[in-house]
């Protein structure tokens, strides 16, 4: 089963509606645990780590470091199959 990694809304509604991808903590092909840091993003006020929503293998990265994406964007996929 494939699980999407989505950028959640990180602050109040009066802040920007997008974040910048600072760095990927995990690389494609690496195993990730649910709750483990997957990537780091930056809003106009803070830097925040985004956690893996499920355990599995990081199958695909859809947003590169330095790219600006909107909240609720899919930025990666995790393959949960064994």
Rosetta constraint file for C-alpha pairs under 8 A:
AtomPair CA 1 CA 79 HARMONIC 5.95 0.50
AtomPair CA 1 CA 80 HARMONIC 5.21 0.50
AtomPair CA 1 CA 81 HARMONIC 5.63 0.50
AtomPair CA 2 CA 77 HARMONIC 6.41 0.50
AtomPair CA 2 CA 78 HARMONIC 5.61 0.50
AtomPair CA 2 CA 79 HARMONIC 4.63 0.50
AtomPair CA 2 CA 80 HARMONIC 6.01 0.50
AtomPair CA 2 CA 81 HARMONIC 7.78 0.50
AtomPair CA 3 CA 53 HARMONIC 7.92 0.50
AtomPair CA 3 CA 54 HARMONIC 7.28 0.50
AtomPair CA 3 CA 77 HARMONIC 5.55 0.50
AtomPair CA 3 CA 78 HARMONIC 5.08 0.50
AtomPair CA 3 CA 79 HARMONIC 6.45 0.50
AtomPair CA 3 CA 80 HARMONIC 7.24 0.50
AtomPair CA 4 CA 74 HARMONIC 6.18 0.50
AtomPair CA 4 CA 75 HARMONIC 7.63 0.50
AtomPair CA 4 CA 76 HARMONIC 6.07 0.50
AtomPair CA 4 CA 77 HARMONIC 4.56 0.50
AtomPair CA 4 CA 78 HARMONIC 6.42 0.50
AtomPair CA 5 CA 52 HARMONIC 7.09 0.50
AtomPair CA 5 CA 53 HARMONIC 6.67 0.50
AtomPair CA 5 CA 74 HARMONIC 5.57 0.50
AtomPair CA 5 CA 75 HARMONIC 5.80 0.50
AtomPair CA 5 CA 76 HARMONIC 5.05 0.50
AtomPair CA 5 CA 77 HARMONIC 5.61 0.50
AtomPair CA 5 CA 78 HARMONIC 7.24 0.50
AtomPair CA 6 CA 71 HARMONIC 7.75 0.50
AtomPair CA 6 CA 72 HARMONIC 5.41 0.50
AtomPair CA 6 CA 73 HARMONIC 5.44 0.50
AtomPair CA 6 CA 74 HARMONIC 4.46 0.50
AtomPair CA 6 CA 75 HARMONIC 6.04 0.50
AtomPair CA 6 CA 76 HARMONIC 7.48 0.50
AtomPair CA 7 CA 50 HARMONIC 7.52 0.50
AtomPair CA 7 CA 70 HARMONIC 7.61 0.50
AtomPair CA 7 CA 71 HARMONIC 5.20 0.50
AtomPair CA 7 CA 72 HARMONIC 4.97 0.50
AtomPair CA 7 CA 73 HARMONIC 5.63 0.50
AtomPair CA 7 CA 74 HARMONIC 6.66 0.50
AtomPair CA 7 CA 75 HARMONIC 7.10 0.50
AtomPair CA 8 CA 71 HARMONIC 5.68 0.50
AtomPair CA 8 CA 72 HARMONIC 5.63 0.50
AtomPair CA 9 CA 17 HARMONIC 7.83 0.50
AtomPair CA 9 CA 71 HARMONIC 5.51 0.50
AtomPair CA 9 CA 72 HARMONIC 7.11 0.50
AtomPair CA 11 CA 15 HARMONIC 6.60 0.50
AtomPair CA 15 CA 44 HARMONIC 7.78 0.50
AtomPair CA 16 CA 43 HARMONIC 7.35 0.50
AtomPair CA 16 CA 44 HARMONIC 6.98 0.50
AtomPair CA 17 CA 70 HARMONIC 5.77 0.50
AtomPair CA 17 CA 71 HARMONIC 5.97 0.50
AtomPair CA 18 CA 43 HARMONIC 7.00 0.50
AtomPair CA 18 CA 68 HARMONIC 6.60 0.50
AtomPair CA 18 CA 69 HARMONIC 5.38 0.50
AtomPair CA 18 CA 70 HARMONIC 3.99 0.50
AtomPair CA 18 CA 71 HARMONIC 5.51 0.50
AtomPair CA 19 CA 41 HARMONIC 6.16 0.50
AtomPair CA 19 CA 42 HARMONIC 5.48 0.50
AtomPair CA 19 CA 43 HARMONIC 4.88 0.50
AtomPair CA 19 CA 44 HARMONIC 7.68 0.50
AtomPair CA 19 CA 68 HARMONIC 5.55 0.50
AtomPair CA 19 CA 69 HARMONIC 5.54 0.50
AtomPair CA 19 CA 70 HARMONIC 6.26 0.50
AtomPair CA 19 CA 71 HARMONIC 7.13 0.50
AtomPair CA 20 CA 41 HARMONIC 5.44 0.50
AtomPair CA 20 CA 42 HARMONIC 5.14 0.50
AtomPair CA 20 CA 43 HARMONIC 6.61 0.50
AtomPair CA 20 CA 65 HARMONIC 7.85 0.50
AtomPair CA 20 CA 66 HARMONIC 6.07 0.50
AtomPair CA 20 CA 67 HARMONIC 5.66 0.50
AtomPair CA 20 CA 68 HARMONIC 4.27 0.50
AtomPair CA 20 CA 69 HARMONIC 6.33 0.50
AtomPair CA 21 CA 39 HARMONIC 7.55 0.50
AtomPair CA 21 CA 40 HARMONIC 6.31 0.50
AtomPair CA 21 CA 41 HARMONIC 4.55 0.50
AtomPair CA 21 CA 42 HARMONIC 6.57 0.50
AtomPair CA 21 CA 63 HARMONIC 7.45 0.50
AtomPair CA 21 CA 64 HARMONIC 6.83 0.50
AtomPair CA 21 CA 65 HARMONIC 5.02 0.50
AtomPair CA 21 CA 66 HARMONIC 5.27 0.50
AtomPair CA 21 CA 67 HARMONIC 5.54 0.50
AtomPair CA 21 CA 68 HARMONIC 6.32 0.50
AtomPair CA 21 CA 69 HARMONIC 7.61 0.50
AtomPair CA 22 CA 39 HARMONIC 7.62 0.50
AtomPair CA 22 CA 40 HARMONIC 5.44 0.50
AtomPair CA 22 CA 41 HARMONIC 5.09 0.50
AtomPair CA 22 CA 42 HARMONIC 6.49 0.50
AtomPair CA 22 CA 65 HARMONIC 5.41 0.50
AtomPair CA 22 CA 66 HARMONIC 5.77 0.50
AtomPair CA 23 CA 39 HARMONIC 5.76 0.50
AtomPair CA 23 CA 40 HARMONIC 5.34 0.50
AtomPair CA 23 CA 41 HARMONIC 7.15 0.50
AtomPair CA 23 CA 65 HARMONIC 5.30 0.50
AtomPair CA 23 CA 66 HARMONIC 7.74 0.50
AtomPair CA 24 CA 38 HARMONIC 6.27 0.50
AtomPair CA 24 CA 39 HARMONIC 4.25 0.50
AtomPair CA 24 CA 40 HARMONIC 6.36 0.50
AtomPair CA 24 CA 65 HARMONIC 7.03 0.50
AtomPair CA 25 CA 37 HARMONIC 6.62 0.50
AtomPair CA 25 CA 38 HARMONIC 5.16 0.50
AtomPair CA 25 CA 39 HARMONIC 4.99 0.50
AtomPair CA 25 CA 40 HARMONIC 7.20 0.50
AtomPair CA 26 CA 30 HARMONIC 6.38 0.50
AtomPair CA 26 CA 32 HARMONIC 7.54 0.50
AtomPair CA 26 CA 37 HARMONIC 7.95 0.50
AtomPair CA 26 CA 38 HARMONIC 5.53 0.50
AtomPair CA 26 CA 39 HARMONIC 7.01 0.50
AtomPair CA 26 CA 58 HARMONIC 7.52 0.50
AtomPair CA 27 CA 58 HARMONIC 6.84 0.50
AtomPair CA 28 CA 57 HARMONIC 7.60 0.50
AtomPair CA 28 CA 58 HARMONIC 5.00 0.50
AtomPair CA 28 CA 59 HARMONIC 5.57 0.50
AtomPair CA 28 CA 60 HARMONIC 5.95 0.50
AtomPair CA 28 CA 61 HARMONIC 6.82 0.50
AtomPair CA 29 CA 57 HARMONIC 5.76 0.50
AtomPair CA 29 CA 58 HARMONIC 5.35 0.50
AtomPair CA 29 CA 59 HARMONIC 5.93 0.50
AtomPair CA 30 CA 57 HARMONIC 5.55 0.50
AtomPair CA 30 CA 58 HARMONIC 5.68 0.50
AtomPair CA 31 CA 55 HARMONIC 7.49 0.50
AtomPair CA 31 CA 56 HARMONIC 5.57 0.50
AtomPair CA 31 CA 57 HARMONIC 4.32 0.50
AtomPair CA 31 CA 58 HARMONIC 6.26 0.50
AtomPair CA 32 CA 36 HARMONIC 6.63 0.50
AtomPair CA 32 CA 38 HARMONIC 7.58 0.50
AtomPair CA 32 CA 52 HARMONIC 6.87 0.50
AtomPair CA 32 CA 54 HARMONIC 7.85 0.50
AtomPair CA 32 CA 55 HARMONIC 5.40 0.50
AtomPair CA 32 CA 56 HARMONIC 5.51 0.50
AtomPair CA 32 CA 57 HARMONIC 5.97 0.50
AtomPair CA 32 CA 58 HARMONIC 6.77 0.50
AtomPair CA 33 CA 52 HARMONIC 6.65 0.50
AtomPair CA 33 CA 54 HARMONIC 6.54 0.50
AtomPair CA 33 CA 55 HARMONIC 4.23 0.50
AtomPair CA 33 CA 56 HARMONIC 6.63 0.50
AtomPair CA 34 CA 51 HARMONIC 7.17 0.50
AtomPair CA 34 CA 52 HARMONIC 5.03 0.50
AtomPair CA 34 CA 53 HARMONIC 5.41 0.50
AtomPair CA 34 CA 54 HARMONIC 4.27 0.50
AtomPair CA 34 CA 55 HARMONIC 4.53 0.50
AtomPair CA 35 CA 51 HARMONIC 4.92 0.50
AtomPair CA 35 CA 52 HARMONIC 5.20 0.50
AtomPair CA 35 CA 53 HARMONIC 6.37 0.50
AtomPair CA 35 CA 54 HARMONIC 7.34 0.50
AtomPair CA 36 CA 51 HARMONIC 5.18 0.50
AtomPair CA 36 CA 52 HARMONIC 5.57 0.50
AtomPair CA 37 CA 49 HARMONIC 5.93 0.50
AtomPair CA 37 CA 50 HARMONIC 5.83 0.50
AtomPair CA 37 CA 51 HARMONIC 4.44 0.50
AtomPair CA 37 CA 52 HARMONIC 6.31 0.50
AtomPair CA 38 CA 49 HARMONIC 7.15 0.50
AtomPair CA 38 CA 50 HARMONIC 5.83 0.50
AtomPair CA 38 CA 51 HARMONIC 5.26 0.50
AtomPair CA 38 CA 52 HARMONIC 5.54 0.50
AtomPair CA 39 CA 49 HARMONIC 5.73 0.50
AtomPair CA 39 CA 50 HARMONIC 5.40 0.50
AtomPair CA 39 CA 51 HARMONIC 7.19 0.50
AtomPair CA 40 CA 47 HARMONIC 6.86 0.50
AtomPair CA 40 CA 48 HARMONIC 5.61 0.50
AtomPair CA 40 CA 49 HARMONIC 4.29 0.50
AtomPair CA 40 CA 50 HARMONIC 5.97 0.50
AtomPair CA 41 CA 47 HARMONIC 5.63 0.50
AtomPair CA 41 CA 48 HARMONIC 5.40 0.50
AtomPair CA 41 CA 49 HARMONIC 6.29 0.50
AtomPair CA 41 CA 50 HARMONIC 7.26 0.50
AtomPair CA 42 CA 46 HARMONIC 5.70 0.50
AtomPair CA 42 CA 47 HARMONIC 4.21 0.50
AtomPair CA 42 CA 48 HARMONIC 6.21 0.50
AtomPair CA 43 CA 47 HARMONIC 6.33 0.50
AtomPair CA 54 CA 78 HARMONIC 7.37 0.50
AtomPair CA 54 CA 80 HARMONIC 7.65 0.50
AtomPair CA 55 CA 78 HARMONIC 7.56 0.50
AtomPair CA 55 CA 80 HARMONIC 6.52 0.50
AtomPair CA 56 CA 78 HARMONIC 5.84 0.50
AtomPair CA 56 CA 79 HARMONIC 5.43 0.50
AtomPair CA 56 CA 80 HARMONIC 4.49 0.50
AtomPair CA 56 CA 81 HARMONIC 7.22 0.50
AtomPair CA 57 CA 78 HARMONIC 5.47 0.50
AtomPair CA 57 CA 79 HARMONIC 5.16 0.50
AtomPair CA 57 CA 80 HARMONIC 6.59 0.50
AtomPair CA 58 CA 76 HARMONIC 7.55 0.50
AtomPair CA 58 CA 77 HARMONIC 6.24 0.50
AtomPair CA 58 CA 78 HARMONIC 4.61 0.50
AtomPair CA 58 CA 79 HARMONIC 6.37 0.50
AtomPair CA 59 CA 76 HARMONIC 7.49 0.50
AtomPair CA 59 CA 77 HARMONIC 5.53 0.50
AtomPair CA 59 CA 78 HARMONIC 5.20 0.50
AtomPair CA 59 CA 79 HARMONIC 5.65 0.50
AtomPair CA 60 CA 76 HARMONIC 5.31 0.50
AtomPair CA 60 CA 77 HARMONIC 5.17 0.50
AtomPair CA 60 CA 78 HARMONIC 7.13 0.50
AtomPair CA 61 CA 75 HARMONIC 6.11 0.50
AtomPair CA 61 CA 76 HARMONIC 4.32 0.50
AtomPair CA 61 CA 77 HARMONIC 6.72 0.50
AtomPair CA 62 CA 74 HARMONIC 7.26 0.50
AtomPair CA 62 CA 75 HARMONIC 4.74 0.50
AtomPair CA 62 CA 76 HARMONIC 5.15 0.50
AtomPair CA 63 CA 67 HARMONIC 6.34 0.50
AtomPair CA 63 CA 69 HARMONIC 7.73 0.50
AtomPair CA 63 CA 75 HARMONIC 5.13 0.50
AtomPair CA 63 CA 76 HARMONIC 7.19 0.50
AtomPair CA 69 CA 73 HARMONIC 6.56 0.50
